[in-house]
Amino acid sequence: MSTETTPLHITREGPRSFIGRNARGAEVRIGGSEADGVFSPGELLHLALAACGMLSSDHLLASRLGADFEATTDITATKPEGEDRYDSITAVIRADLSALDPERIASLSERTRRAVDRQCTVGHTLEHGAAYTVDIVDDQAGPVSGPRTGTV
């Protein structure tokens, strides 16, 4: 049995320029990688994976580093030459671990990996794949073509 997630909406603002919104009032500017001030869809995918890792491990890290610890996640991705897809996305969480001895750092690293493996929905989706559908609908008359479907 599947559960639907919170609805999201994207509104076209101009040529290759969009704003994505959620029901909680958040907005993100989306566009092609050639445009300034926007995230490309690929960048949003990278950010989603990294943010999922940070959220999955935040409680654990805060319990070891303090509630107000600072962290940054660096994200890199690679694309196979000539293909329109990513073959790897790497997220590295950086924080000040100097107050921990090497044994505690190793333990924290392992526990962080397990927390992300257990709780990161975006990572699970990429690992297992997800069916997707893209369709177009005439607001007045309904569907105009068969959907584009595939697996992530």
Phi and psi in radians as a Rosetta constraint file:
Dihedral C 1 N 2 CA 2 C 2 CIRCULARHARMONIC -1.857 0.35
Dihedral N 2 CA 2 C 2 N 3 CIRCULARHARMONIC 2.669 0.35
Dihedral C 2 N 3 CA 3 C 3 CIRCULARHARMONIC -2.066 0.35
Dihedral N 3 CA 3 C 3 N 4 CIRCULARHARMONIC 2.385 0.35
Dihedral C 3 N 4 CA 4 C 4 CIRCULARHARMONIC -1.306 0.35
Dihedral N 4 CA 4 C 4 N 5 CIRCULARHARMONIC 2.555 0.35
Dihedral C 4 N 5 CA 5 C 5 CIRCULARHARMONIC -1.599 0.35
Dihedral N 5 CA 5 C 5 N 6 CIRCULARHARMONIC 3.074 0.35
Dihedral C 5 N 6 CA 6 C 6 CIRCULARHARMONIC -1.049 0.35
Dihedral N 6 CA 6 C 6 N 7 CIRCULARHARMONIC 2.336 0.35
Dihedral C 6 N 7 CA 7 C 7 CIRCULARHARMONIC -1.121 0.35
Dihedral N 7 CA 7 C 7 N 8 CIRCULARHARMONIC 2.495 0.35
Dihedral C 7 N 8 CA 8 C 8 CIRCULARHARMONIC -2.131 0.35
Dihedral N 8 CA 8 C 8 N 9 CIRCULARHARMONIC 2.708 0.35
Dihedral C 8 N 9 CA 9 C 9 CIRCULARHARMONIC -2.432 0.35
Dihedral N 9 CA 9 C 9 N 10 CIRCULARHARMONIC 2.536 0.35
Dihedral C 9 N 10 CA 10 C 10 CIRCULARHARMONIC -2.157 0.35
Dihedral N 10 CA 10 C 10 N 11 CIRCULARHARMONIC 2.269 0.35
Dihedral C 10 N 11 CA 11 C 11 CIRCULARHARMONIC -2.000 0.35
Dihedral N 11 CA 11 C 11 N 12 CIRCULARHARMONIC 2.305 0.35
Dihedral C 11 N 12 CA 12 C 12 CIRCULARHARMONIC -1.304 0.35
Dihedral N 12 CA 12 C 12 N 13 CIRCULARHARMONIC 2.236 0.35
Dihedral C 12 N 13 CA 13 C 13 CIRCULARHARMONIC -1.825 0.35
Dihedral N 13 CA 13 C 13 N 14 CIRCULARHARMONIC -0.335 0.35
Dihedral C 13 N 14 CA 14 C 14 CIRCULARHARMONIC 3.019 0.35
Dihedral N 14 CA 14 C 14 N 15 CIRCULARHARMONIC -3.021 0.35
Dihedral C 14 N 15 CA 15 C 15 CIRCULARHARMONIC -0.991 0.35
Dihedral N 15 CA 15 C 15 N 16 CIRCULARHARMONIC 2.086 0.35
Dihedral C 15 N 16 CA 16 C 16 CIRCULARHARMONIC 0.930 0.35
Dihedral N 16 CA 16 C 16 N 17 CIRCULARHARMONIC 0.586 0.35
Dihedral C 16 N 17 CA 17 C 17 CIRCULARHARMONIC -2.366 0.35
Dihedral N 17 CA 17 C 17 N 18 CIRCULARHARMONIC 2.164 0.35
Dihedral C 17 N 18 CA 18 C 18 CIRCULARHARMONIC -2.434 0.35
Dihedral N 18 CA 18 C 18 N 19 CIRCULARHARMONIC 2.807 0.35
Dihedral C 18 N 19 CA 19 C 19 CIRCULARHARMONIC -2.199 0.35
Dihedral N 19 CA 19 C 19 N 20 CIRCULARHARMONIC 2.172 0.35
Dihedral C 19 N 20 CA 20 C 20 CIRCULARHARMONIC -1.632 0.35
Dihedral N 20 CA 20 C 20 N 21 CIRCULARHARMONIC 2.444 0.35
Dihedral C 20 N 21 CA 21 C 21 CIRCULARHARMONIC -2.385 0.35
Dihedral N 21 CA 21 C 21 N 22 CIRCULARHARMONIC 2.614 0.35
Dihedral C 21 N 22 CA 22 C 22 CIRCULARHARMONIC -2.021 0.35
Dihedral N 22 CA 22 C 22 N 23 CIRCULARHARMONIC 3.027 0.35
Dihedral C 22 N 23 CA 23 C 23 CIRCULARHARMONIC -1.225 0.35
Dihedral N 23 CA 23 C 23 N 24 CIRCULARHARMONIC -0.231 0.35
Dihedral C 23 N 24 CA 24 C 24 CIRCULARHARMONIC -1.599 0.35
Dihedral N 24 CA 24 C 24 N 25 CIRCULARHARMONIC 0.088 0.35
Dihedral C 24 N 25 CA 25 C 25 CIRCULARHARMONIC 1.627 0.35
Dihedral N 25 CA 25 C 25 N 26 CIRCULARHARMONIC 0.054 0.35
Dihedral C 25 N 26 CA 26 C 26 CIRCULARHARMONIC -1.370 0.35
Dihedral N 26 CA 26 C 26 N 27 CIRCULARHARMONIC 2.601 0.35
Dihedral C 26 N 27 CA 27 C 27 CIRCULARHARMONIC -2.362 0.35
Dihedral N 27 CA 27 C 27 N 28 CIRCULARHARMONIC 2.610 0.35
Dihedral C 27 N 28 CA 28 C 28 CIRCULARHARMONIC -2.465 0.35
Dihedral N 28 CA 28 C 28 N 29 CIRCULARHARMONIC 2.339 0.35
Dihedral C 28 N 29 CA 29 C 29 CIRCULARHARMONIC -1.472 0.35
Dihedral N 29 CA 29 C 29 N 30 CIRCULARHARMONIC 2.309 0.35
Dihedral C 29 N 30 CA 30 C 30 CIRCULARHARMONIC -2.219 0.35
Dihedral N 30 CA 30 C 30 N 31 CIRCULARHARMONIC 2.442 0.35
Dihedral C 30 N 31 CA 31 C 31 CIRCULARHARMONIC -2.956 0.35
Dihedral N 31 CA 31 C 31 N 32 CIRCULARHARMONIC -2.996 0.35
Dihedral C 31 N 32 CA 32 C 32 CIRCULARHARMONIC -1.280 0.35
Dihedral N 32 CA 32 C 32 N 33 CIRCULARHARMONIC 2.764 0.35
Dihedral C 32 N 33 CA 33 C 33 CIRCULARHARMONIC -1.148 0.35
Dihedral N 33 CA 33 C 33 N 34 CIRCULARHARMONIC -0.215 0.35
Dihedral C 33 N 34 CA 34 C 34 CIRCULARHARMONIC -1.433 0.35
Dihedral N 34 CA 34 C 34 N 35 CIRCULARHARMONIC -0.238 0.35
Dihedral C 34 N 35 CA 35 C 35 CIRCULARHARMONIC -1.624 0.35
Dihedral N 35 CA 35 C 35 N 36 CIRCULARHARMONIC 2.564 0.35
Dihedral C 35 N 36 CA 36 C 36 CIRCULARHARMONIC -1.498 0.35
Dihedral N 36 CA 36 C 36 N 37 CIRCULARHARMONIC 2.644 0.35
Dihedral C 36 N 37 CA 37 C 37 CIRCULARHARMONIC 1.309 0.35
Dihedral N 37 CA 37 C 37 N 38 CIRCULARHARMONIC 0.291 0.35
Dihedral C 37 N 38 CA 38 C 38 CIRCULARHARMONIC -2.347 0.35
Dihedral N 38 CA 38 C 38 N 39 CIRCULARHARMONIC 2.798 0.35
Dihedral C 38 N 39 CA 39 C 39 CIRCULARHARMONIC -1.761 0.35
Dihedral N 39 CA 39 C 39 N 40 CIRCULARHARMONIC 2.416 0.35
Dihedral C 39 N 40 CA 40 C 40 CIRCULARHARMONIC -1.389 0.35
Dihedral N 40 CA 40 C 40 N 41 CIRCULARHARMONIC 2.778 0.35
Dihedral C 40 N 41 CA 41 C 41 CIRCULARHARMONIC -0.983 0.35
Dihedral N 41 CA 41 C 41 N 42 CIRCULARHARMONIC -0.665 0.35
Dihedral C 41 N 42 CA 42 C 42 CIRCULARHARMONIC -1.099 0.35
Dihedral N 42 CA 42 C 42 N 43 CIRCULARHARMONIC -0.740 0.35
Dihedral C 42 N 43 CA 43 C 43 CIRCULARHARMONIC -1.095 0.35
Dihedral N 43 CA 43 C 43 N 44 CIRCULARHARMONIC -0.658 0.35
Dihedral C 43 N 44 CA 44 C 44 CIRCULARHARMONIC -1.120 0.35
Dihedral N 44 CA 44 C 44 N 45 CIRCULARHARMONIC -0.649 0.35
Dihedral C 44 N 45 CA 45 C 45 CIRCULARHARMONIC -1.082 0.35
Dihedral N 45 CA 45 C 45 N 46 CIRCULARHARMONIC -0.801 0.35
Dihedral C 45 N 46 CA 46 C 46 CIRCULARHARMONIC -1.071 0.35
Dihedral N 46 CA 46 C 46 N 47 CIRCULARHARMONIC -0.818 0.35
Dihedral C 46 N 47 CA 47 C 47 CIRCULARHARMONIC -1.088 0.35
Dihedral N 47 CA 47 C 47 N 48 CIRCULARHARMONIC -0.683 0.35
Dihedral C 47 N 48 CA 48 C 48 CIRCULARHARMONIC -1.073 0.35
Dihedral N 48 CA 48 C 48 N 49 CIRCULARHARMONIC -0.765 0.35
Dihedral C 48 N 49 CA 49 C 49 CIRCULARHARMONIC -1.122 0.35
Dihedral N 49 CA 49 C 49 N 50 CIRCULARHARMONIC -0.809 0.35
Dihedral C 49 N 50 CA 50 C 50 CIRCULARHARMONIC -1.140 0.35
Dihedral N 50 CA 50 C 50 N 51 CIRCULARHARMONIC -0.765 0.35
Dihedral C 50 N 51 CA 51 C 51 CIRCULARHARMONIC -1.114 0.35
Dihedral N 51 CA 51 C 51 N 52 CIRCULARHARMONIC -0.650 0.35
Dihedral C 51 N 52 CA 52 C 52 CIRCULARHARMONIC -1.101 0.35
Dihedral N 52 CA 52 C 52 N 53 CIRCULARHARMONIC -0.732 0.35
Dihedral C 52 N 53 CA 53 C 53 CIRCULARHARMONIC -1.099 0.35
Dihedral N 53 CA 53 C 53 N 54 CIRCULARHARMONIC -0.738 0.35
Dihedral C 53 N 54 CA 54 C 54 CIRCULARHARMONIC -1.155 0.35
Dihedral N 54 CA 54 C 54 N 55 CIRCULARHARMONIC -0.784 0.35
Dihedral C 54 N 55 CA 55 C 55 CIRCULARHARMONIC -1.117 0.35
Dihedral N 55 CA 55 C 55 N 56 CIRCULARHARMONIC -0.674 0.35
Dihedral C 55 N 56 CA 56 C 56 CIRCULARHARMONIC -1.150 0.35
Dihedral N 56 CA 56 C 56 N 57 CIRCULARHARMONIC -0.503 0.35
Dihedral C 56 N 57 CA 57 C 57 CIRCULARHARMONIC -1.884 0.35
Dihedral N 57 CA 57 C 57 N 58 CIRCULARHARMONIC -0.051 0.35
Dihedral C 57 N 58 CA 58 C 58 CIRCULARHARMONIC -1.027 0.35
Dihedral N 58 CA 58 C 58 N 59 CIRCULARHARMONIC -0.820 0.35
Dihedral C 58 N 59 CA 59 C 59 CIRCULARHARMONIC -1.084 0.35
Dihedral N 59 CA 59 C 59 N 60 CIRCULARHARMONIC -0.762 0.35
Dihedral C 59 N 60 CA 60 C 60 CIRCULARHARMONIC -1.094 0.35
Dihedral N 60 CA 60 C 60 N 61 CIRCULARHARMONIC -0.841 0.35
Dihedral C 60 N 61 CA 61 C 61 CIRCULARHARMONIC -1.106 0.35
Dihedral N 61 CA 61 C 61 N 62 CIRCULARHARMONIC -0.725 0.35
Dihedral C 61 N 62 CA 62 C 62 CIRCULARHARMONIC -1.105 0.35
Dihedral N 62 CA 62 C 62 N 63 CIRCULARHARMONIC -0.608 0.35
Dihedral C 62 N 63 CA 63 C 63 CIRCULARHARMONIC -1.206 0.35
Dihedral N 63 CA 63 C 63 N 64 CIRCULARHARMONIC -0.419 0.35
Dihedral C 63 N 64 CA 64 C 64 CIRCULARHARMONIC -1.733 0.35
Dihedral N 64 CA 64 C 64 N 65 CIRCULARHARMONIC -0.532 0.35
Dihedral C 64 N 65 CA 65 C 65 CIRCULARHARMONIC -1.911 0.35
Dihedral N 65 CA 65 C 65 N 66 CIRCULARHARMONIC -0.136 0.35
Dihedral C 65 N 66 CA 66 C 66 CIRCULARHARMONIC 1.807 0.35
Dihedral N 66 CA 66 C 66 N 67 CIRCULARHARMONIC 2.601 0.35
Dihedral C 66 N 67 CA 67 C 67 CIRCULARHARMONIC -1.025 0.35
Dihedral N 67 CA 67 C 67 N 68 CIRCULARHARMONIC -0.523 0.35
Dihedral C 67 N 68 CA 68 C 68 CIRCULARHARMONIC -1.788 0.35
Dihedral N 68 CA 68 C 68 N 69 CIRCULARHARMONIC 0.439 0.35
Dihedral C 68 N 69 CA 69 C 69 CIRCULARHARMONIC -1.082 0.35
Dihedral N 69 CA 69 C 69 N 70 CIRCULARHARMONIC 2.602 0.35
Dihedral C 69 N 70 CA 70 C 70 CIRCULARHARMONIC -1.758 0.35
Dihedral N 70 CA 70 C 70 N 71 CIRCULARHARMONIC 2.472 0.35
Dihedral C 70 N 71 CA 71 C 71 CIRCULARHARMONIC -2.608 0.35
Dihedral N 71 CA 71 C 71 N 72 CIRCULARHARMONIC 2.632 0.35
Dihedral C 71 N 72 CA 72 C 72 CIRCULARHARMONIC -2.326 0.35
Dihedral N 72 CA 72 C 72 N 73 CIRCULARHARMONIC 2.473 0.35
Dihedral C 72 N 73 CA 73 C 73 CIRCULARHARMONIC -1.983 0.35
Dihedral N 73 CA 73 C 73 N 74 CIRCULARHARMONIC 2.171 0.35
Dihedral C 73 N 74 CA 74 C 74 CIRCULARHARMONIC -1.665 0.35
Dihedral N 74 CA 74 C 74 N 75 CIRCULARHARMONIC 2.385 0.35
Dihedral C 74 N 75 CA 75 C 75 CIRCULARHARMONIC -2.180 0.35
Dihedral N 75 CA 75 C 75 N 76 CIRCULARHARMONIC 2.292 0.35
Dihedral C 75 N 76 CA 76 C 76 CIRCULARHARMONIC -2.283 0.35
Dihedral N 76 CA 76 C 76 N 77 CIRCULARHARMONIC 2.692 0.35
Dihedral C 76 N 77 CA 77 C 77 CIRCULARHARMONIC -2.539 0.35
Dihedral N 77 CA 77 C 77 N 78 CIRCULARHARMONIC 2.714 0.35
Dihedral C 77 N 78 CA 78 C 78 CIRCULARHARMONIC -2.216 0.35
Dihedral N 78 CA 78 C 78 N 79 CIRCULARHARMONIC 2.615 0.35
Dihedral C 78 N 79 CA 79 C 79 CIRCULARHARMONIC -2.139 0.35
Dihedral N 79 CA 79 C 79 N 80 CIRCULARHARMONIC 2.364 0.35
Dihedral C 79 N 80 CA 80 C 80 CIRCULARHARMONIC -1.094 0.35
Dihedral N 80 CA 80 C 80 N 81 CIRCULARHARMONIC 2.398 0.35
Dihedral C 80 N 81 CA 81 C 81 CIRCULARHARMONIC -1.007 0.35
Dihedral N 81 CA 81 C 81 N 82 CIRCULARHARMONIC 2.278 0.35
Dihedral C 81 N 82 CA 82 C 82 CIRCULARHARMONIC 1.403 0.35
Dihedral N 82 CA 82 C 82 N 83 CIRCULARHARMONIC 0.053 0.35
Dihedral C 82 N 83 CA 83 C 83 CIRCULARHARMONIC -2.033 0.35
Dihedral N 83 CA 83 C 83 N 84 CIRCULARHARMONIC 2.625 0.35
Dihedral C 83 N 84 CA 84 C 84 CIRCULARHARMONIC -1.783 0.35
Dihedral N 84 CA 84 C 84 N 85 CIRCULARHARMONIC 1.105 0.35
Dihedral C 84 N 85 CA 85 C 85 CIRCULARHARMONIC -2.818 0.35
Dihedral N 85 CA 85 C 85 N 86 CIRCULARHARMONIC 2.907 0.35
Dihedral C 85 N 86 CA 86 C 86 CIRCULARHARMONIC -1.812 0.35
Dihedral N 86 CA 86 C 86 N 87 CIRCULARHARMONIC 2.437 0.35
Dihedral C 86 N 87 CA 87 C 87 CIRCULARHARMONIC -1.845 0.35
Dihedral N 87 CA 87 C 87 N 88 CIRCULARHARMONIC -0.173 0.35
Dihedral C 87 N 88 CA 88 C 88 CIRCULARHARMONIC -2.764 0.35
Dihedral N 88 CA 88 C 88 N 89 CIRCULARHARMONIC 2.540 0.35
Dihedral C 88 N 89 CA 89 C 89 CIRCULARHARMONIC -2.326 0.35
Dihedral N 89 CA 89 C 89 N 90 CIRCULARHARMONIC 2.219 0.35
Dihedral C 89 N 90 CA 90 C 90 CIRCULARHARMONIC -2.110 0.35
Dihedral N 90 CA 90 C 90 N 91 CIRCULARHARMONIC 2.262 0.35
Dihedral C 90 N 91 CA 91 C 91 CIRCULARHARMONIC -2.082 0.35
Dihedral N 91 CA 91 C 91 N 92 CIRCULARHARMONIC 2.227 0.35
Dihedral C 91 N 92 CA 92 C 92 CIRCULARHARMONIC -2.112 0.35
Dihedral N 92 CA 92 C 92 N 93 CIRCULARHARMONIC 2.020 0.35
Dihedral C 92 N 93 CA 93 C 93 CIRCULARHARMONIC -1.445 0.35
Dihedral N 93 CA 93 C 93 N 94 CIRCULARHARMONIC 2.184 0.35
Dihedral C 93 N 94 CA 94 C 94 CIRCULARHARMONIC -1.963 0.35
Dihedral N 94 CA 94 C 94 N 95 CIRCULARHARMONIC 2.253 0.35
Dihedral C 94 N 95 CA 95 C 95 CIRCULARHARMONIC -2.587 0.35
Dihedral N 95 CA 95 C 95 N 96 CIRCULARHARMONIC 2.839 0.35
Dihedral C 95 N 96 CA 96 C 96 CIRCULARHARMONIC -1.373 0.35
Dihedral N 96 CA 96 C 96 N 97 CIRCULARHARMONIC 1.889 0.35
Dihedral C 96 N 97 CA 97 C 97 CIRCULARHARMONIC -1.852 0.35
Dihedral N 97 CA 97 C 97 N 98 CIRCULARHARMONIC 0.230 0.35
Dihedral C 97 N 98 CA 98 C 98 CIRCULARHARMONIC -1.109 0.35
Dihedral N 98 CA 98 C 98 N 99 CIRCULARHARMONIC -0.351 0.35
Dihedral C 98 N 99 CA 99 C 99 CIRCULARHARMONIC -1.414 0.35
Dihedral N 99 CA 99 C 99 N 100 CIRCULARHARMONIC -0.127 0.35
Dihedral C 99 N 100 CA 100 C 100 CIRCULARHARMONIC -1.824 0.35
Dihedral N 100 CA 100 C 100 N 101 CIRCULARHARMONIC 2.514 0.35
Dihedral C 100 N 101 CA 101 C 101 CIRCULARHARMONIC -1.367 0.35
Dihedral N 101 CA 101 C 101 N 102 CIRCULARHARMONIC 2.862 0.35
Dihedral C 101 N 102 CA 102 C 102 CIRCULARHARMONIC -0.957 0.35
Dihedral N 102 CA 102 C 102 N 103 CIRCULARHARMONIC -0.643 0.35
Dihedral C 102 N 103 CA 103 C 103 CIRCULARHARMONIC -1.137 0.35
Dihedral N 103 CA 103 C 103 N 104 CIRCULARHARMONIC -0.736 0.35
Dihedral C 103 N 104 CA 104 C 104 CIRCULARHARMONIC -1.201 0.35
Dihedral N 104 CA 104 C 104 N 105 CIRCULARHARMONIC -0.609 0.35
Dihedral C 104 N 105 CA 105 C 105 CIRCULARHARMONIC -1.106 0.35
Dihedral N 105 CA 105 C 105 N 106 CIRCULARHARMONIC -0.790 0.35
Dihedral C 105 N 106 CA 106 C 106 CIRCULARHARMONIC -1.079 0.35
Dihedral N 106 CA 106 C 106 N 107 CIRCULARHARMONIC -0.740 0.35
Dihedral C 106 N 107 CA 107 C 107 CIRCULARHARMONIC -1.128 0.35
Dihedral N 107 CA 107 C 107 N 108 CIRCULARHARMONIC -0.783 0.35
Dihedral C 107 N 108 CA 108 C 108 CIRCULARHARMONIC -1.103 0.35
Dihedral N 108 CA 108 C 108 N 109 CIRCULARHARMONIC -0.709 0.35
Dihedral C 108 N 109 CA 109 C 109 CIRCULARHARMONIC -1.060 0.35
Dihedral N 109 CA 109 C 109 N 110 CIRCULARHARMONIC -0.818 0.35
Dihedral C 109 N 110 CA 110 C 110 CIRCULARHARMONIC -1.129 0.35
Dihedral N 110 CA 110 C 110 N 111 CIRCULARHARMONIC -0.777 0.35
Dihedral C 110 N 111 CA 111 C 111 CIRCULARHARMONIC -1.147 0.35
Dihedral N 111 CA 111 C 111 N 112 CIRCULARHARMONIC -0.620 0.35
Dihedral C 111 N 112 CA 112 C 112 CIRCULARHARMONIC -1.114 0.35
Dihedral N 112 CA 112 C 112 N 113 CIRCULARHARMONIC -0.792 0.35
Dihedral C 112 N 113 CA 113 C 113 CIRCULARHARMONIC -1.020 0.35
Dihedral N 113 CA 113 C 113 N 114 CIRCULARHARMONIC -0.762 0.35
Dihedral C 113 N 114 CA 114 C 114 CIRCULARHARMONIC -1.142 0.35
Dihedral N 114 CA 114 C 114 N 115 CIRCULARHARMONIC -0.704 0.35
Dihedral C 114 N 115 CA 115 C 115 CIRCULARHARMONIC -1.081 0.35
Dihedral N 115 CA 115 C 115 N 116 CIRCULARHARMONIC -0.767 0.35
Dihedral C 115 N 116 CA 116 C 116 CIRCULARHARMONIC -1.149 0.35
Dihedral N 116 CA 116 C 116 N 117 CIRCULARHARMONIC -0.784 0.35
Dihedral C 116 N 117 CA 117 C 117 CIRCULARHARMONIC -1.030 0.35
Dihedral N 117 CA 117 C 117 N 118 CIRCULARHARMONIC -0.613 0.35
Dihedral C 117 N 118 CA 118 C 118 CIRCULARHARMONIC -1.407 0.35
Dihedral N 118 CA 118 C 118 N 119 CIRCULARHARMONIC -0.638 0.35
Dihedral C 118 N 119 CA 119 C 119 CIRCULARHARMONIC -2.014 0.35
Dihedral N 119 CA 119 C 119 N 120 CIRCULARHARMONIC -0.189 0.35
Dihedral C 119 N 120 CA 120 C 120 CIRCULARHARMONIC -1.472 0.35
Dihedral N 120 CA 120 C 120 N 121 CIRCULARHARMONIC 1.757 0.35
Dihedral C 120 N 121 CA 121 C 121 CIRCULARHARMONIC -1.054 0.35
Dihedral N 121 CA 121 C 121 N 122 CIRCULARHARMONIC -0.693 0.35
Dihedral C 121 N 122 CA 122 C 122 CIRCULARHARMONIC -1.136 0.35
Dihedral N 122 CA 122 C 122 N 123 CIRCULARHARMONIC -0.774 0.35
Dihedral C 122 N 123 CA 123 C 123 CIRCULARHARMONIC -1.073 0.35
Dihedral N 123 CA 123 C 123 N 124 CIRCULARHARMONIC -0.747 0.35
Dihedral C 123 N 124 CA 124 C 124 CIRCULARHARMONIC -1.072 0.35
Dihedral N 124 CA 124 C 124 N 125 CIRCULARHARMONIC -0.707 0.35
Dihedral C 124 N 125 CA 125 C 125 CIRCULARHARMONIC -1.109 0.35
Dihedral N 125 CA 125 C 125 N 126 CIRCULARHARMONIC -0.795 0.35
Dihedral C 125 N 126 CA 126 C 126 CIRCULARHARMONIC -1.142 0.35
Dihedral N 126 CA 126 C 126 N 127 CIRCULARHARMONIC -0.681 0.35
Dihedral C 126 N 127 CA 127 C 127 CIRCULARHARMONIC -1.161 0.35
Dihedral N 127 CA 127 C 127 N 128 CIRCULARHARMONIC -0.719 0.35
Dihedral C 127 N 128 CA 128 C 128 CIRCULARHARMONIC -1.734 0.35
Dihedral N 128 CA 128 C 128 N 129 CIRCULARHARMONIC -0.196 0.35
Dihedral C 128 N 129 CA 129 C 129 CIRCULARHARMONIC 1.384 0.35
Dihedral N 129 CA 129 C 129 N 130 CIRCULARHARMONIC 2.715 0.35
Dihedral C 129 N 130 CA 130 C 130 CIRCULARHARMONIC -2.493 0.35
Dihedral N 130 CA 130 C 130 N 131 CIRCULARHARMONIC 2.404 0.35
Dihedral C 130 N 131 CA 131 C 131 CIRCULARHARMONIC -1.196 0.35
Dihedral N 131 CA 131 C 131 N 132 CIRCULARHARMONIC 2.557 0.35
Dihedral C 131 N 132 CA 132 C 132 CIRCULARHARMONIC -2.406 0.35
Dihedral N 132 CA 132 C 132 N 133 CIRCULARHARMONIC 2.698 0.35
Dihedral C 132 N 133 CA 133 C 133 CIRCULARHARMONIC -2.370 0.35
Dihedral N 133 CA 133 C 133 N 134 CIRCULARHARMONIC 2.352 0.35
Dihedral C 133 N 134 CA 134 C 134 CIRCULARHARMONIC -2.200 0.35
Dihedral N 134 CA 134 C 134 N 135 CIRCULARHARMONIC 2.164 0.35
Dihedral C 134 N 135 CA 135 C 135 CIRCULARHARMONIC -2.367 0.35
Dihedral N 135 CA 135 C 135 N 136 CIRCULARHARMONIC 2.859 0.35
Dihedral C 135 N 136 CA 136 C 136 CIRCULARHARMONIC -2.148 0.35
Dihedral N 136 CA 136 C 136 N 137 CIRCULARHARMONIC 2.413 0.35
Dihedral C 136 N 137 CA 137 C 137 CIRCULARHARMONIC -2.257 0.35
Dihedral N 137 CA 137 C 137 N 138 CIRCULARHARMONIC 2.323 0.35
Dihedral C 137 N 138 CA 138 C 138 CIRCULARHARMONIC -1.329 0.35
Dihedral N 138 CA 138 C 138 N 139 CIRCULARHARMONIC 2.083 0.35
Dihedral C 138 N 139 CA 139 C 139 CIRCULARHARMONIC -0.953 0.35
Dihedral N 139 CA 139 C 139 N 140 CIRCULARHARMONIC -0.460 0.35
Dihedral C 139 N 140 CA 140 C 140 CIRCULARHARMONIC -1.628 0.35
Dihedral N 140 CA 140 C 140 N 141 CIRCULARHARMONIC -0.617 0.35
Dihedral C 140 N 141 CA 141 C 141 CIRCULARHARMONIC -2.040 0.35
Dihedral N 141 CA 141 C 141 N 142 CIRCULARHARMONIC -0.214 0.35
Dihedral C 141 N 142 CA 142 C 142 CIRCULARHARMONIC 1.769 0.35
Dihedral N 142 CA 142 C 142 N 143 CIRCULARHARMONIC -2.855 0.35
Dihedral C 142 N 143 CA 143 C 143 CIRCULARHARMONIC -0.993 0.35
Dihedral N 143 CA 143 C 143 N 144 CIRCULARHARMONIC 2.474 0.35
Dihedral C 143 N 144 CA 144 C 144 CIRCULARHARMONIC -1.960 0.35
Dihedral N 144 CA 144 C 144 N 145 CIRCULARHARMONIC -0.262 0.35
Dihedral C 144 N 145 CA 145 C 145 CIRCULARHARMONIC -2.685 0.35
Dihedral N 145 CA 145 C 145 N 146 CIRCULARHARMONIC 2.932 0.35
Dihedral C 145 N 146 CA 146 C 146 CIRCULARHARMONIC -1.209 0.35
Dihedral N 146 CA 146 C 146 N 147 CIRCULARHARMONIC 2.594 0.35
Dihedral C 146 N 147 CA 147 C 147 CIRCULARHARMONIC -1.236 0.35
Dihedral N 147 CA 147 C 147 N 148 CIRCULARHARMONIC 2.693 0.35
Dihedral C 147 N 148 CA 148 C 148 CIRCULARHARMONIC -1.574 0.35
Dihedral N 148 CA 148 C 148 N 149 CIRCULARHARMONIC 2.075 0.35
Dihedral C 148 N 149 CA 149 C 149 CIRCULARHARMONIC -2.166 0.35
Dihedral N 149 CA 149 C 149 N 150 CIRCULARHARMONIC 2.856 0.35
Dihedral C 149 N 150 CA 150 C 150 CIRCULARHARMONIC -3.133 0.35
Dihedral N 150 CA 150 C 150 N 151 CIRCULARHARMONIC -2.867 0.35
Dihedral C 150 N 151 CA 151 C 151 CIRCULARHARMONIC -2.261 0.35
Dihedral N 151 CA 151 C 151 N 152 CIRCULARHARMONIC 2.385 0.35
